[in-house]
């Protein structure tokens, strides 16, 4: 497992306690020789590549770094896995689409990345499948987990709850729609899909789509916090990178995970002190 220190990687490691789980500090996917050496040493049956450069706005100033991890790093994993006969599960994002459709995006829809991060992820999934056609590339969206993203200062609901408890005003975009997906659910589905031998592109997200403002209010409600959330448009947000307004994913291949609200309820229960 690569990128085991993040939201998704930590949940995969929990579900696969006997697996070799390597964090970015232990093994960087940008080091092709080190990736191959690790696979030769441990001889896994499947590699879950959770490694990613995901600070979307910073990628506009650091496009080469985003490409190094999200494209070159993904390619390195694919080369090593293919040459050693190892199955590969790689993760991508709803950001590969431009968000202009009036329905959820399906696996067969053409990509149209809007920013540096999105381009690096689209390039990564293309190179993975070209190099290792038997690989499984899972596109997902709006991940939140018990282990928050270090690059973003915690998961989205974690940041919302923390800001409310600190008495800070909350203004959250309403016109960007996503499927908030709990990483515990995604991790379980990933293991099942890998075991099934599925290959190619698949969209794996929670059921239901909502605006980030609705997601924020739901997080506060689940944590028993009464605090106002102002709904704002993307045009007044402080984001540097352009984001797809419609970030909703659907699938022609699999059923959605349980509704995002159910995952959020579990997240809130686990985030309470003593849980």
C-alpha positions in Angstrom: 0.0 0.0 0.0 1.4 3.4 -1.0 0.4 6.6 0.6 -0.8 4.8 3.7 -0.7 7.9 6.0 -3.6 9.7 4.4 -7.4 9.5 4.9 -8.0 6.6 2.6 -4.7 4.8 3.1 -5.2 4.7 6.9 -8.6 3.1 6.5 -7.2 0.5 4.0 -4.4 -0.2 6.5 -6.9 -0.7 9.3 -8.9 -3.2 7.1 -5.8 -5.0 5.9 -3.8 -5.3 9.1 -1.4 -7.8 7.6 -0.5 -5.6 4.6 2.7 -3.7 4.1 1.5 -0.1 4.5 4.0 2.6 3.5 3.6 6.3 4.1 5.1 9.0 1.9 8.0 9.4 4.3 8.8 5.7 4.0 8.4 5.4 0.2 7.9 8.2 -2.4 6.1 7.1 -5.6 8.3 9.6 -7.4 11.3 7.3 -6.8 10.8 4.6 -9.5 13.7 2.5 -8.4 12.6 2.5 -4.8 9.0 1.6 -5.8 10.2 -1.4 -7.8 12.6 -2.5 -5.0 9.8 -2.4 -2.5 7.6 -4.5 -4.6 10.4 -7.0 -5.3 11.0 -7.2 -1.6 7.5 -7.6 -0.3 5.9 -9.4 -3.4 2.3 -8.2 -2.8 -0.7 -9.6 -4.7 -2.2 -6.1 -5.1 -0.9 -2.6 -4.6 -3.3 0.2 -3.5 -1.8 3.5 -4.6 -3.3 6.2 -2.4 -0.3 8.5 -2.8 -1.4 11.9 -4.2 -0.5 15.5 -4.3 -3.9 17.1 -3.5 -3.7 20.7 -2.4 -5.7 21.9 -5.3 -5.0 25.6 -5.1 -1.3 25.2 -4.4 -0.9 23.1 -7.5 -1.5 26.2 -9.6 1.8 27.5 -8.3 3.5 24.1 -8.1 2.2 22.2 -11.3 5.5 20.3 -11.6 5.2 18.9 -8.1 1.6 17.8 -8.8 2.6 16.1 -12.0 5.6 14.4 -10.3 3.3 12.6 -7.8 0.0 12.4 -9.5 1.2 11.5 -13.0 4.9 10.3 -12.8 4.4 8.6 -9.5 1.3 6.8 -10.7 3.1 5.7 -13.8 6.0 4.4 -11.7 3.6 2.3 -9.7 2.0 1.0 -12.9 5.4 0.1 -14.4 6.5 -1.8 -11.4 3.2 -3.6 -10.9 2.9 -4.7 -14.5 6.5 -5.9 -14.8 6.2 -8.0 -11.6 2.6 -9.3 -12.3 1.0 -7.4 -9.5 -2.5 -6.1 -9.5 -2.9 -2.3 -9.1 -5.7 -0.1 -7.7 -5.1 3.6 -8.4 -7.3 6.5 -7.2 -8.4 9.4 -9.2 -10.9 12.2 -8.8 -14.1 13.9 -10.0 -11.9 16.9 -10.8 -10.9 15.3 -14.1 -14.3 16.6 -15.5 -15.2 20.2 -16.3 -18.5 20.1 -14.4 -20.7 21.4 -17.3 -23.0 18.4 -17.6 -26.4 18.6 -16.0 -26.2 15.0 -14.7 -23.7 12.9 -12.8 -20.6 12.1 -14.8 -20.2 8.4 -15.9 -17.1 6.4 -16.7 -17.7 6.8 -20.4 -17.8 10.6 -20.3 -14.9 12.6 -21.7 -12.5 14.3 -19.2 -12.0 18.0 -19.3 -9.7 19.0 -16.4 -9.8 22.7 -15.4 -6.6 23.2 -13.3 -3.1 22.0 -12.7 -4.2 19.4 -10.0 -7.0 18.1 -12.3 -4.7 17.8 -15.3 -2.1 15.9 -13.2 -4.7 13.4 -12.0 -6.2 13.0 -15.5 -2.7 12.4 -16.9 -2.0 9.9 -14.1 -5.0 7.8 -14.8 -4.4 7.8 -18.5 -0.8 6.7 -18.1 -1.7 4.0 -15.5 -4.2 2.3 -17.9 -1.9 2.7 -20.9 1.0 1.0 -19.0 -1.0 -1.5 -17.0 -4.4 -2.3 -18.7 -5.4 -4.7 -16.0 -5.1 -2.0 -13.4 -8.3 -0.6 -11.7 -8.6 3.2 -11.6 -11.2 4.3 -9.0 -12.5 7.8 -9.4 -14.1 9.2 -6.3 -15.1 12.5 -4.8 -15.0 14.8 -1.7 -13.4 12.3 0.6 -13.6 12.6 4.3 -12.3 10.3 6.9 -11.4 9.7 10.5 -7.7 10.6 9.7 -8.0 14.0 8.2 -5.9 15.2 5.2 -2.6 16.7 6.5 -2.3 18.9 3.4 -5.7 20.4 4.0 -5.6 20.7 7.8 -8.0 17.9 8.4 -11.1 16.5 6.6 -13.8 19.0 5.5 -16.3 18.2 8.3 -13.4 18.3 10.8 -12.4 21.8 9.6 -16.0 23.0 9.7 -16.6 21.7 13.2 -13.4 23.1 14.5 -14.1 26.6 13.1 -17.6 26.6 14.6 -16.3 25.6 18.0 -13.8 28.4 17.7 -16.6 30.9 16.9 -15.4 31.6 13.4 -17.8 32.7 10.7 -18.5 30.1 8.1 -19.1 30.9 4.5 -19.3 27.8 2.3 -19.9 27.5 -1.5 -23.3 26.3 -2.5 -23.0 26.0 -6.3 -20.4 23.2 -6.3 -22.1 19.8 -6.1 -20.3 16.7 -4.9 -20.8 13.2 -3.5 -19.2 13.4 0.0 -17.6 9.9 0.4 -16.6 8.4 3.7 -13.2 6.8 3.3 -14.1 3.8 5.4 -16.8 2.9 2.9 -14.5 3.5 0.0 -11.8 1.4 1.5 -14.2 -1.6 2.0 -15.5 -1.2 -1.6 -11.9 -1.0 -3.0 -10.9 -4.3 -1.4 -14.0 -6.0 -2.7 -13.4 -4.7 -6.2 -9.8 -5.7 -6.2 -10.7 -9.2 -5.1 -13.3 -9.4 -8.0 -10.6 -8.7 -10.6 -12.3 -5.6 -12.0 -10.1 -3.5 -14.3 -10.3 -0.2 -16.0 -12.2 2.9 -14.9 -14.9 2.9 -12.3 -16.6 5.6 -10.2 -17.0 4.7 -6.6 -18.8 7.4 -4.5 -21.5 7.7 -1.9 -25.1 7.9 -2.9 -26.5 11.4 -3.1 -25.1 14.7 -4.2 -25.1 18.0 -2.4 -23.5 21.4 -2.1 -20.6 22.0 0.2 -22.8 24.2 2.3 -25.3 21.4 2.8 -22.5 19.1 3.8 -21.2 21.7 6.3 -24.6 22.1 7.9 -25.1 18.3 8.2 -21.7 18.0 9.8 -22.6 20.6 12.5 -25.9 18.9 13.1 -24.4 15.5 13.5 -22.0 17.0 16.1 -24.7 18.8 17.9 -23.5 22.2 17.1 -25.8 25.1 16.4 -23.8 27.5 14.2 -24.8 29.5 11.1 -23.4 28.6 7.7 -23.6 31.3 5.0 -24.1 29.9 1.5 -21.9 31.7 -1.1 -21.2 31.3 -4.8 -17.9 30.1 -6.2 -17.5 33.5 -7.8 -16.9 35.1 -4.4 -14.8 32.2 -2.9 -11.1 32.6 -2.3 -10.1 29.6 -4.3 -7.3 30.0 -6.8 -7.9 26.9 -8.9 -11.1 26.6 -11.0 -13.3 23.8 -9.8 -16.1 21.8 -11.5 -19.5 23.1 -10.5 -21.0 19.7 -11.1 -18.6 17.3 -9.4 -21.2 14.6 -9.0 -20.3 11.1 -10.2 -22.5 8.2 -11.2 -21.5 4.7 -12.5 -22.3 2.4 -15.3 -20.5 -0.4 -13.5 -21.2 -0.5 -9.8 -23.9 0.6 -7.4 -23.2 3.7 -5.2 -22.0 3.3 -1.6 -24.4 4.1 1.2 -25.8 7.6 1.4 -23.2 10.2 2.3 -25.4 11.2 5.3 -25.0 7.8 6.8 -21.2 7.9 6.4 -21.2 11.3 8.0 -23.2 10.1 11.0 -20.6 7.3 11.5 -17.8 9.9 11.2 -19.3 12.1 13.8 -19.8 9.3 16.2 -16.2 8.3 15.9 -15.0 11.9 16.2 -16.6 12.4 19.6 -14.2 12.4 22.6 -13.8 8.9 24.0 -15.2 7.2 20.9 
